[in-house]
Amino acid sequence: MECHSAADAEGGIAFDRYADSANIQSDFELWEKVIRLVEERQMPPSDAEELPLASIQKFVSGIQYELSQFDCSVEKRPGRVTIRRLNKAEYNNTIRDLTGLDLHLADDFPSDDVGNGFDNIGEVLSIPPILFEKYIQAAEVIAAAVWEDPAARNRVFPVKPSSEAIEDRVFAATENVRLFVKKAFRRPIRVEESQRFLQLMRNVWERDGTEAEIMQTVTVAILSNPNFIFRVEDDADAEEVIAGQKTETRLLTNYELATRLSYFLWSSMPDQRLFELAEQGELVKPAVLVAESQRMLRDPKAYALVENFAGQWLQLRDIERLSPDPLLFPSYSKELGKSMRQETELFFARLIQEDRSVLEFITADYTYVNGALARHYGIEGIDGDDFQRVALHNNRRGILTHASILTLTSNPTRTSPVKRGKWILENMLDEPPPPPPANVPELEEGGETLGSLREQMEQHRANPSCAVCHRTMDAIGFGLENFDAVGVWRESDGKDTIDASGKLPGNRDFQDASGLMEILAEDKKEAFARCLAEKLFTYALGRGLGSYDRCAINDTVESLEMNEYRFSSLIAAVVTSEPFTMCEVTVK
């Protein structure tokens, strides 16, 4: 209470506001972190009086009891998802699958904002006027391209008139609009929508418009409609509403589930199989959802999950912006950077396809390299641009020793154990350290006045308030010091021999990167599984998580543990969870 109370509480964490122990349940993330820091002897800090073991056990048991009282039946809420605009990747993929034309028009759209680590979060996907103008222009380009391309025209407008009679031509046009709207809006067309589009076509016809002008006009209208641009979950035909404690919820309709599933795994619209299951009312069945998710993961379009989920979770999209010092690291090039990113993406893709354990992100003793990356790693006998699977050596294990991650977490001129440790804590274990204290100086780039980098950092964290966080963060980072700022194996750093040993909480010693990975896989596998589940839920739902999502996350982690941590069990748990299959309803 001396450190954590009132307005000047350390780290902004004030315990004096918890007047009732039940309040702990609403801030479970904070209290789980408190448990971890106390158990790992990171709190109280080293300059404070040490807590006796019995006191620690009593304290932890009390908090764990309060957390265990979290009632999932009372707090059952799927959460509210803000109506989501298609982001740039989703727009490009949807146009591709809708028309058969891979036009990439969204590449010219303004950049999508990012929230909770991803660019598909409904709350941040605004639509400024310039973007709506881009939508109109893109719709006009698409409409013209569809009409000019015979294959695309047949795909979009498959119904042909049985004769040249006006009645038959009107029937064919009406049917084509109905089918196109069903695909574009991801649900059947409604009566009022049909009437509106038919009136638009009639207006063009009455002005002596040609068939091309009529169909292109209605195509533009459909592709600039909010029901295409946004993923709308406001089905007027939804009947089942379930009363909740604080709000009302309902089960998603079959078509809404088809859309959630397809944009989660493919970043695109549902395919014909999903539309058929939705029309038959089958998709709301959990077994069908699981079976379809497995089918979709085997489809090449599932690579979108690698590019858009892993690309943001692991920050692989940032690789192209990296610029290691060319004098210190002459072997690095933009082409090599692309190979680094491709290695990690391919690892993720194969892990999905082969339904391997997600723990292999940490422990895998294999990877995929082409000729350039093999030379970078010192692996002989591999040439050319094609990637192939190889066994890892030199203490490399899992993606944390991929050149992509090692380069991402380095400075342009040297490695950064702090960055590497912090990155692992945040992205792999969901244990982000608090912000550093004010007025803490940075280490000088390339400075040698204080000895080796390890010696410099030991002096840098002499302040007890720094040591609390840096003890674990630095130890993890130093475990990767045998890899330089672009991921090349090394035995020394200048005149200093590398010391990659360290100690993690619980007096767990390691000597090198492979030993570090073994400890992380043993001691932190539940933390990693929870972190991955939370990241995937955030991406799948398009919103940040709340306390009411805790039960779904717990169920997912339990499912992973029961199924040898296989990726398929992770996906199955997500797509059958209540947050994924239900939505909150505004009570009028």
URPE-V897317 format. One record per run of one state. SS is the DSSP state (H for helix, E for strand, L for the rest). FROM is the first residue (numbers start at 0). LEN is the number of residues. If there is no record, write none. Layout:
ss;from;len
SS;FROM;LEN
SS;FROM;LEN
This chain:
ss;from;len
L;0;9
H;9;3
L;12;2
H;14;3
L;17;3
H;20;19
L;39;13
H;52;16
L;68;15
E;83;2
L;85;2
H;87;12
L;99;5
H;104;4
L;108;6
E;114;1
L;115;2
E;117;1
L;118;3
H;121;3
L;124;4
H;128;20
L;148;1
H;149;7
L;156;9
H;165;19
L;184;6
H;190;16
L;206;4
H;210;13
L;223;2
H;225;4
E;229;2
L;231;9
E;240;3
L;243;4
E;247;4
L;251;2
H;253;12
L;265;6
H;271;8
L;279;6
H;285;13
L;298;1
H;299;14
L;313;2
H;315;6
L;321;12
H;333;20
L;353;3
E;356;1
L;357;2
H;359;4
L;363;2
E;365;4
L;369;1
H;370;7
L;377;10
E;387;4
L;391;7
H;398;3
L;401;1
H;402;6
L;408;8
H;416;11
L;427;25
H;452;8
L;460;3
H;463;15
L;478;4
E;482;1
L;483;5
E;488;1
L;489;2
E;491;2
L;493;2
E;495;2
L;497;4
E;501;3
L;504;3
E;507;3
L;510;2
H;512;11
L;523;1
H;524;17
L;541;5
H;546;16
L;562;3
E;565;1
H;566;9
L;575;2
H;577;4
E;581;4
L;585;3
